[in-house]
């Protein structure tokens, strides 16, 4: 497996500045491929991250994306987001992900995040829904690649801790990533997280990890592979074939938290139906309890749990999941969950 490449922070000068300072350690321990919990808006809230940390301990966790307010004169991040920021969560490195537009606003938000305790900051250049906002954010920023040079260098100069980028392969051209690699390298980005779909694909089709393998071969930066990792076999094959240093698990892990352990060999790679049913019962009961402490009211808690159910694609439980999603009360949901087998 390809080892993380050394960074060039000590040697790359930028306009109007001295050399970029040496980077902090990457947000994972060396010696094994890091398995990261993906940032998923509306899903990977504090309660969900804590459950994963307690159950399977990802090597790295990310916040949901924190929206940068370009219109605010001073406070670019919400008070709620600032309270959530920390260098780690439950002893696991926590990466703060920013989404927004405007160089000044993004830099200001990054500085605020650092002041609040962030040790690692990630820029979202991948969310396919960011292209629908008033300013180009997320994956929408890839429509204006000429603006990225100023933003990436400015963020690297402002961020004294770790700085990474999560992105799609391109806006509408899956080969756009190869035009951006020299920028990320020259700026001294610490690592990349690549989801090899285009922005306009959203979540249609399949993630083309042939692109991931080509990116790994063409950059000295560590590359984390993301997209369509639903089973332990998927993850093992992707690591082997792409040469990525690690994996970011999203929908596959939200549907099956034990995917982390299956990849590590400490849980069955292909569990029997009875084991999957028992895991789902335990998982959803735990979410109901934890969401009850974080969110207000039965309706909000149920809606949040039903958002998790939307990631499930296990054919053996298709009917049961459909019934769970129809439940109108906590009591009805719990009763149907008890019948799962």
Phi, psi and omega per residue, in radians:
X1 nan 2.468 -3.107
X2 -1.173 2.288 3.117
X3 -1.453 2.638 3.081
X4 -0.967 2.307 -3.128
X5 -1.395 2.651 3.091
X6 -1.167 2.612 3.110
X7 -1.494 2.825 -3.099
X8 -1.869 0.401 -3.043
X9 -1.057 -0.529 -3.070
X10 -1.371 -0.190 -2.985
X11 -2.112 -0.191 -3.020
X12 -1.737 1.894 3.091
X13 -1.409 2.750 3.064
X14 -2.236 2.805 -3.075
X15 -1.005 2.181 3.055
X16 1.329 0.167 -3.117
X17 -2.338 2.900 2.987
X18 -1.444 -3.075 -3.133
X19 -1.058 2.570 3.121
X20 -1.189 2.383 -3.098
X21 -1.175 2.820 3.118
X22 -1.053 2.501 -3.070
X23 -1.408 2.804 3.006
X24 -1.346 3.028 3.067
X25 -1.041 2.651 3.038
X26 -1.129 2.734 -3.064
X27 -1.394 0.777 3.013
X28 -2.803 2.773 -3.137
X29 -1.476 2.439 3.115
X30 -1.234 2.864 3.028
X31 1.886 -0.249 3.088
X32 -2.710 2.728 3.139
X33 -1.132 2.122 3.126
X34 -1.176 2.426 3.047
X35 -1.957 1.993 -3.029
X36 -1.867 2.535 2.990
X37 -1.505 2.139 -3.065
X38 -1.181 2.602 2.968
X39 -1.349 2.111 3.141
X40 -2.290 2.000 -3.047
X41 -1.067 2.265 3.141
X42 1.493 -0.103 -3.099
X43 -2.120 -0.902 -3.022
X44 -1.566 0.965 3.061
X45 -1.292 -3.132 -3.084
X46 -1.031 -0.702 -3.127
X47 -1.111 -0.761 3.133
X48 -1.155 -0.764 -3.140
X49 -1.084 -0.727 3.140
X50 -1.118 -0.671 3.093
X51 -1.068 -0.810 3.136
X52 -1.096 -0.710 3.134
X53 -1.117 -0.747 3.138
X54 -1.167 -0.667 -3.038
X55 -1.503 -0.858 -2.928
X56 -2.276 -0.091 3.064
X57 0.812 1.321 3.017
X58 -0.983 2.734 3.101
X59 -1.263 -0.494 -3.133
X60 -2.605 2.473 3.008
X61 -2.170 2.676 -3.140
X62 -2.079 2.587 2.955
X63 -1.217 2.790 2.826
X64 -1.019 2.789 -3.101
X65 -1.152 2.453 3.105
X66 -1.742 2.096 -3.078
X67 -1.289 2.271 3.096
X68 -1.602 2.149 -3.110
X69 -1.523 1.772 -3.102
X70 -1.237 -0.357 -3.085
X71 -1.521 -0.308 -3.099
X72 -1.269 2.353 -3.124
X73 -1.229 -0.494 -3.091
X74 -2.288 -1.121 -3.026
X75 -1.371 1.827 -3.100
X76 -1.517 -0.409 3.123
X77 -2.006 2.581 -3.119
X78 -1.216 2.749 3.109
X79 -1.075 -0.624 3.121
X80 -1.107 -0.782 3.123
X81 -1.113 -0.747 -3.114
X82 -1.080 -0.621 3.114
X83 -1.193 -0.417 -3.090
X84 -1.448 -0.291 -3.024
X85 -1.298 2.395 3.103
X86 -2.830 2.796 3.096
X87 -1.225 -0.447 3.122
X88 -2.669 2.928 3.132
X89 -2.359 2.040 -3.107
X90 1.042 0.525 -3.130
X91 1.476 -0.019 3.123
X92 -1.787 2.329 3.115
X93 -0.939 2.295 3.139
X94 -1.920 2.175 3.095
X95 -1.774 2.234 3.118
X96 -1.569 2.103 -3.138
X97 -1.758 2.250 3.119
X98 -1.857 2.495 3.005
X99 -2.357 2.321 -3.112
X100 3.018 -2.980 3.113
X101 -2.478 2.785 -3.123
X102 1.613 2.115 -3.076
X103 -1.042 -0.828 -3.095
X104 -1.082 -0.753 -3.128
X105 -1.144 -0.740 -3.133
X106 -1.143 -0.738 3.122
X107 -1.131 -0.753 3.121
X108 -1.079 -0.733 3.130
X109 -1.140 -0.708 3.119
X110 -1.074 -0.723 3.122
X111 -1.154 -0.673 3.101
X112 -1.130 -0.701 3.126
X113 -1.110 -0.734 3.104
X114 -1.115 -0.733 3.139
X115 -1.109 -0.486 3.127
X116 -1.462 -0.123 3.066
X117 2.094 0.065 -3.124
X118 -1.158 2.296 3.058
X119 -1.731 -0.417 -3.114
X120 -2.422 2.312 -3.123
X121 -2.182 2.387 -3.134
X122 -2.113 2.407 3.072
X123 -1.726 2.205 3.129
X124 -1.468 1.948 3.006
X125 -2.069 0.469 -3.034
X126 -2.211 -0.430 -3.042
X127 -1.035 2.123 -3.087
X128 -1.277 -0.215 -3.114
X129 -1.610 -0.185 3.111
X130 -1.145 -0.341 -3.121
X131 -1.299 -0.127 -3.077
X132 -1.749 0.038 -3.104
X133 -1.536 3.134 -3.075
X134 -1.163 -0.506 3.061
X135 -2.172 2.663 -3.103
X136 -1.187 2.037 3.125
X137 -2.289 2.963 3.113
X138 0.954 -2.378 3.132
X139 -1.085 -0.408 3.117
X140 -1.062 -0.440 -3.135
X141 -1.131 -0.376 3.126
X142 -1.231 -0.190 3.024
X143 -1.248 -0.381 -3.118
X144 -2.148 1.135 -3.082
X145 -1.067 -0.396 -3.136
X146 -1.180 -0.319 3.122
X147 -1.544 -0.249 -3.003
X148 -1.250 -0.545 -3.100
X149 -1.026 -0.850 3.129
X150 -1.065 -0.758 -3.076
X151 -1.155 -0.834 -3.070
X152 -1.133 -0.804 3.118
X153 -1.131 -0.698 -3.124
X154 -1.143 -0.723 3.106
X155 -1.140 -0.749 3.135
X156 -1.062 -0.683 3.128
X157 -1.216 -0.546 -3.103
X158 -1.453 -0.476 -3.046
X159 -1.604 2.010 -3.140
X160 -1.518 -0.305 3.082
X161 -1.651 -2.633 -3.133
X162 -1.320 2.540 3.129
X163 -2.397 2.126 3.141
X164 -2.319 2.938 -3.135
X165 -2.277 2.311 3.003
X166 -1.910 2.192 -3.029
X167 -2.578 2.839 2.968
X168 -1.463 2.942 3.138
X169 -1.159 -0.430 3.129
X170 3.067 3.053 3.109
X171 -1.321 -1.054 3.046
X172 -2.228 -0.046 3.134
X173 -2.090 1.993 -3.094
X174 -1.158 -0.168 3.103
X175 -1.633 0.026 -3.127
X176 -1.068 -0.569 -3.128
X177 -0.947 -0.604 -3.078
X178 -1.244 -0.418 3.049
X179 -1.339 -0.401 -3.080
X180 -1.599 -0.356 -3.083
X181 -0.970 -0.756 3.126
X182 -1.047 -0.599 3.103
X183 -1.143 -0.852 -3.116
X184 -1.076 -0.668 3.125
X185 -1.202 -0.821 -3.102
X186 -1.119 -0.615 -3.122
X187 -1.306 -0.373 -3.130
X188 1.539 0.560 3.014
X189 -1.067 2.474 -3.059
X190 -1.353 -0.737 3.092
X191 -2.807 2.852 3.130
X192 -2.046 2.522 2.952
X193 -1.995 2.063 -3.025
X194 -1.980 2.164 2.956
X195 -1.860 1.868 -2.971
X196 -1.467 0.945 2.840
X197 -2.019 2.916 2.973
X198 -1.529 2.870 3.122
X199 -1.098 -0.760 -3.075
X200 -1.230 -0.324 3.035
X201 -1.191 -0.423 -2.976
X202 0.936 -1.981 3.141
X203 -2.063 0.387 3.119
X204 -1.464 2.812 3.107
X205 1.183 -2.685 -3.125
X206 -2.172 2.670 3.058
X207 -1.264 2.200 -3.079
X208 -1.582 1.569 -3.091
X209 -1.371 0.002 2.888
X210 -1.095 -0.617 3.058
X211 -1.143 -0.732 3.110
X212 -0.993 -0.795 -3.133
X213 -1.093 -0.688 3.124
X214 -1.164 -0.693 3.107
X215 -1.098 -0.778 3.128
X216 -0.996 -0.724 -3.115
X217 -1.226 -0.457 -2.996
X218 -1.778 0.000 3.124
X219 -2.284 2.642 3.041
X220 -1.527 -0.112 -3.120
X221 -1.351 2.520 2.998
X222 -1.079 2.376 -3.133
X223 -2.069 2.215 3.041
X224 -1.754 2.195 -3.103
X225 -1.533 2.390 -3.087
X226 -2.457 2.462 3.043
X227 2.098 2.104 3.040
X228 1.078 0.674 3.061
X229 -1.805 1.656 -3.035
X230 -1.835 -0.379 -3.092
X231 -2.353 2.914 3.073
X232 -1.083 -0.640 3.117
X233 -1.116 -0.716 3.088
X234 -0.994 -0.849 -3.073
X235 -1.161 -0.775 -3.132
X236 -1.102 -0.731 3.130
X237 -1.137 -0.724 -3.122
X238 -1.124 -0.761 3.099
X239 -1.051 -0.762 -3.091
X240 -1.183 -0.792 -3.014
X241 -1.427 -0.492 -3.080
X242 -1.630 -0.511 -3.025
X243 1.377 0.159 3.098
X244 -1.060 2.625 -3.119
X245 -1.345 -0.333 -3.109
X246 -2.950 -3.096 -3.082
X247 -2.211 2.563 2.951
X248 -1.958 2.128 -3.070
X249 -1.787 2.204 -3.110
X250 -2.004 -1.851 -3.052
X251 -1.011 -0.659 -3.141
X252 -1.044 -0.687 3.134
X253 -1.359 -0.615 3.095
X254 -1.109 -0.612 3.087
X255 -1.335 -0.490 -3.097
X256 -2.550 1.535 -3.119
X257 -0.961 -0.495 -3.120
X258 -1.285 0.017 3.045
X259 -0.994 -0.607 3.077
X260 -1.035 -0.823 -3.112
X261 -1.265 -0.547 3.094
X262 -1.137 -0.701 3.099
X263 -1.175 -0.540 3.137
X264 -1.463 -0.126 3.134
X265 1.451 0.198 -3.121
X266 -1.809 0.118 3.008
X267 -2.523 2.656 -3.100
X268 -0.976 2.307 3.137
X269 -1.166 -0.579 -3.135
X270 -2.267 1.390 -3.062
X271 -1.186 2.635 3.079
X272 -1.210 2.849 -3.099
X273 -1.027 -0.741 -3.121
X274 -1.071 -0.673 3.120
X275 -1.196 -0.682 3.116
X276 -1.136 -0.699 3.126
X277 -1.107 -0.748 -3.139
X278 -1.136 -0.685 3.124
X279 -1.130 -0.753 -3.122
X280 -1.124 -0.706 3.105
X281 -1.082 -0.848 3.140
X282 -1.084 -0.760 -3.106
X283 -1.081 -0.896 -3.075
X284 -1.223 -0.612 3.050
X285 -1.088 -0.745 -3.140
X286 -1.134 -0.708 3.112
X287 -1.105 -0.748 3.111
X288 -0.986 -0.756 -3.122
X289 -1.182 -0.800 -3.100
X290 -1.231 -0.664 3.107
X291 -1.194 -0.522 3.089
X292 -1.100 -0.469 3.113
X293 -1.480 -0.402 -3.051
X294 -1.724 -0.638 -3.039
X295 -1.913 2.892 -3.021
X296 -1.840 2.053 2.998
X297 1.564 2.662 -3.090
X298 -1.071 -0.704 -3.090
X299 -1.109 -0.791 -3.132
X300 -1.133 -0.720 3.128
X301 -1.079 -0.809 3.140
X302 -1.090 -0.733 3.133
X303 -1.095 -0.676 3.122
X304 -1.153 -0.754 3.133
X305 -1.162 -0.652 3.109
X306 -1.152 -0.500 3.023
X307 -1.093 -0.628 3.074
X308 -1.164 -0.721 -3.140
X309 -1.050 -0.461 -3.128
X310 -1.135 -0.283 3.131
X311 -1.534 -0.183 -3.048
X312 -1.326 2.361 3.082
X313 -2.405 0.454 3.127
X314 -1.390 1.978 -3.057
X315 -1.058 -0.502 -3.117
X316 -1.167 -0.379 -3.082
X317 -2.080 0.322 -3.089
X318 -1.026 -0.821 -3.120
X319 -1.162 -0.757 -3.122
X320 -1.103 -0.731 3.131
X321 -1.138 -0.674 3.097
X322 -1.064 -0.714 3.115
X323 -1.180 -0.685 3.095
X324 -1.077 -0.691 -3.115
X325 -1.223 -0.342 3.117
X326 -1.502 -0.226 -3.084
X327 -1.062 2.333 -3.095
X328 -1.738 -0.291 -3.113
X329 -2.318 2.815 3.107
X330 -1.082 -0.685 -3.125
X331 -1.098 -0.756 3.135
X332 -1.153 -0.716 3.122
X333 -1.076 -0.829 -3.112
X334 -1.109 -0.649 3.136
X335 -1.160 -0.742 3.123
X336 -1.215 -0.585 3.102
X337 -1.142 -0.665 3.140
X338 -1.129 -0.422 -3.122
X339 -1.486 -0.111 -3.095
X340 -1.116 2.243 3.133
X341 -2.723 nan nan
